[in-house]
Amino acid sequence: MSVLFTALLPRISRACALTLACAALGACGSFNTASNSLASIITPYKVEVVQGNFVSKEQVDALRPGMSRAQVREVLGSPLVTSAFHADRWDYVFTIRRKGIEAQNRRLTVFFKEDDLEKFEGDTMPSEAEFVATLDTNRKLGKVPKLEASEEELSKTRGSTDTPPAAPASPTAGSKVYPPLEPPAR
């Protein structure tokens, strides 16, 4: 019987290993569905990634064919992508990725003929107000401190008298005196 057992042992161990592998794969699938909420609580902080130039609808509306490159740069800023192979094309790309919010991707391409703006094409750009409205407003800002002091509060900080602070005392024997930074007048 021991000969039979030693002959079947490799087959039994292979069957056990296969069963364990199938169970492990099944556990991986259940982790994705059942434990995502727990895993999202303990995930580390993800940095907001902002790349490129935000171009607003107001900026696009200011573009006119015939504008010089300098005027286009004044309106839109420096392009994110310029190519040595396409010297008459500037690409403005804007991407923002934040945790829990769908990524925003926008593109605008400006074409020049010689030094003058010929045409531009790309995504429909939001106005500045629309863009600001899409930003995360769920952040709780701390209490804004009061930025002005009343006369009563000012008098408390000054003390009981309204005398100006005393001038600094003249150097004493223990203090160092440094030479002036300016050369002597001639």
C-alpha positions as CSV (number, residue, x, y, z in Angstrom):
1,M,0.0,0.0,0.0
2,S,2.8,2.3,0.6
3,V,4.0,1.9,-3.0
4,L,0.5,2.9,-4.2
5,F,0.5,5.9,-1.8
6,T,3.9,7.1,-3.0
7,A,2.8,6.8,-6.6
8,L,-0.4,8.8,-6.0
9,L,1.2,11.5,-3.8
10,P,2.4,13.7,-6.7
11,R,-1.1,13.5,-8.3
12,I,-2.8,14.4,-5.1
13,S,-0.4,17.3,-4.4
14,R,-0.9,18.6,-7.9
15,A,-4.7,18.5,-7.5
16,C,-4.4,20.3,-4.1
17,A,-2.2,23.0,-5.6
18,L,-4.7,23.4,-8.5
19,T,-7.6,23.7,-6.1
20,L,-5.7,26.3,-4.0
21,A,-4.8,28.3,-7.1
22,C,-8.5,28.4,-8.2
23,A,-9.6,29.5,-4.8
24,A,-7.0,32.2,-4.7
25,L,-8.1,33.5,-8.1
26,G,-11.7,33.6,-6.9
27,A,-10.6,35.6,-3.9
28,C,-9.0,38.2,-6.1
29,G,-12.3,38.8,-7.9
30,S,-14.2,39.2,-4.7
31,F,-11.7,41.7,-3.4
32,N,-12.5,44.0,-6.4
33,T,-16.2,44.1,-5.6
34,A,-16.5,43.7,-1.9
35,S,-13.5,45.5,-0.5
36,N,-13.2,48.6,-2.8
37,S,-14.9,50.8,-0.2
38,L,-12.6,49.8,2.5
39,A,-9.5,50.1,0.2
40,S,-10.6,53.6,-0.9
41,I,-10.6,54.7,2.8
42,I,-7.0,53.6,3.4
43,T,-5.5,54.7,0.0
44,P,-2.8,57.3,0.3
45,Y,-3.3,60.9,-0.7
46,K,-3.1,61.5,-4.4
47,V,-1.7,64.8,-5.7
48,E,-3.7,66.9,-8.0
49,V,-2.0,67.0,-11.4
50,V,-2.3,70.2,-13.4
51,Q,-0.4,70.3,-16.7
52,G,-0.4,72.9,-19.5
53,N,-2.1,76.2,-20.1
54,F,-5.7,76.8,-19.2
55,V,-7.3,78.6,-22.2
56,S,-10.7,80.2,-21.6
57,K,-13.5,80.9,-24.1
58,E,-12.7,84.6,-23.6
59,Q,-9.1,84.1,-24.7
60,V,-10.2,82.1,-27.8
61,D,-12.7,84.9,-28.6
62,A,-9.9,87.4,-28.6
63,L,-8.0,85.6,-31.4
64,R,-8.3,87.1,-34.8
65,P,-6.7,85.9,-38.1
66,G,-3.7,88.1,-39.0
67,M,-2.5,88.5,-35.4
68,S,1.3,88.2,-35.0
69,R,2.9,85.5,-33.0
70,A,3.7,88.0,-30.3
71,Q,0.0,89.0,-30.1
72,V,-1.1,85.4,-29.9
73,R,1.4,84.7,-27.1
74,E,0.1,87.8,-25.3
75,V,-3.4,86.5,-25.4
76,L,-2.8,82.7,-24.8
77,G,0.6,82.6,-23.1
78,S,3.4,80.4,-24.2
79,P,2.4,77.2,-26.0
80,L,2.9,73.9,-24.2
81,V,4.1,72.2,-27.4
82,T,6.1,73.6,-30.2
83,S,7.9,71.5,-32.8
84,A,10.9,72.1,-34.9
85,F,9.2,70.1,-37.7
86,H,6.0,72.2,-37.5
87,A,7.2,75.7,-36.9
88,D,3.9,77.2,-37.9
89,R,1.9,75.3,-35.4
90,W,1.4,75.8,-31.6
91,D,-0.4,73.4,-29.4
92,Y,-2.1,74.4,-26.1
93,V,-2.9,71.4,-24.0
94,F,-4.5,71.5,-20.6
95,T,-5.0,68.5,-18.3
96,I,-6.2,68.4,-14.7
97,R,-6.5,65.2,-12.7
98,R,-7.9,65.1,-9.2
99,K,-9.0,62.2,-6.9
100,G,-12.6,61.4,-7.2
101,I,-13.3,63.8,-10.1
102,E,-13.2,62.9,-13.8
103,A,-10.1,64.2,-15.5
104,Q,-10.4,67.3,-17.7
105,N,-8.5,67.4,-21.0
106,R,-8.7,70.3,-23.5
107,R,-6.7,71.1,-26.6
108,L,-6.3,74.1,-28.8
109,T,-4.1,74.2,-31.9
110,V,-3.0,77.5,-33.5
111,F,-1.7,77.7,-37.1
112,F,0.4,80.4,-38.5
113,K,1.3,81.4,-42.1
114,E,4.7,83.1,-41.9
115,D,4.3,85.2,-38.8
116,D,0.5,85.8,-38.9
117,L,-2.3,83.7,-37.3
118,E,-4.0,81.8,-40.1
119,K,-6.5,79.7,-38.1
120,F,-7.1,77.9,-34.8
121,E,-9.0,74.7,-33.9
122,G,-9.7,72.6,-30.9
123,D,-12.1,71.7,-28.1
124,T,-14.8,74.0,-27.0
125,M,-13.3,76.0,-24.1
126,P,-15.3,76.9,-21.0
127,S,-15.5,80.5,-19.8
128,E,-13.4,81.4,-16.8
129,A,-16.5,81.3,-14.6
130,E,-17.5,77.9,-15.9
131,F,-14.0,76.5,-15.2
132,V,-14.0,77.8,-11.7
133,A,-17.4,76.3,-11.1
134,T,-16.0,72.8,-12.0
135,L,-13.2,73.0,-9.5
136,D,-13.6,71.1,-6.3
137,T,-15.8,73.1,-3.9
138,N,-16.1,70.3,-1.3
139,R,-12.9,71.4,0.4
140,K,-13.6,73.0,3.7
141,L,-11.6,76.0,4.3
142,G,-10.7,77.1,7.8
143,K,-12.3,80.1,9.4
144,V,-11.1,83.3,7.8
145,P,-9.5,85.5,10.4
146,K,-10.6,89.0,11.0
147,L,-8.2,91.2,9.1
148,E,-9.0,94.6,10.8
149,A,-8.6,95.7,14.4
150,S,-10.9,98.2,16.1
151,E,-9.5,101.2,17.9
152,E,-10.2,99.4,21.2
153,E,-8.2,96.4,20.2
154,L,-5.3,98.6,18.9
155,S,-5.2,100.5,22.2
156,K,-4.9,97.2,24.1
157,T,-1.8,96.3,22.1
158,R,-0.2,99.7,22.5
159,G,-0.6,99.6,26.3
160,S,-2.1,102.3,28.5
161,T,-0.2,105.2,26.9
162,D,0.1,106.2,23.3
163,T,3.8,106.9,23.4
164,P,5.8,105.7,20.5
165,P,8.3,102.9,21.1
166,A,11.7,104.0,22.3
167,A,14.6,104.3,19.9
168,P,17.2,101.6,20.1
169,A,19.9,102.3,22.5
170,S,23.4,103.2,21.4
171,P,25.9,100.4,21.1
172,T,27.5,99.3,24.3
173,A,30.9,98.0,25.0
174,G,29.7,94.4,24.6
175,S,27.9,94.8,21.2
176,K,29.6,94.6,17.8
177,V,29.6,97.7,15.5
178,Y,29.9,96.9,11.8
179,P,31.3,99.4,9.3
180,P,28.9,101.0,6.8
181,L,28.2,99.3,3.5
182,E,28.6,102.4,1.4
183,P,32.1,103.7,0.6
184,P,32.9,107.1,2.2
185,A,31.8,110.1,0.2
186,R,34.6,112.0,-1.5
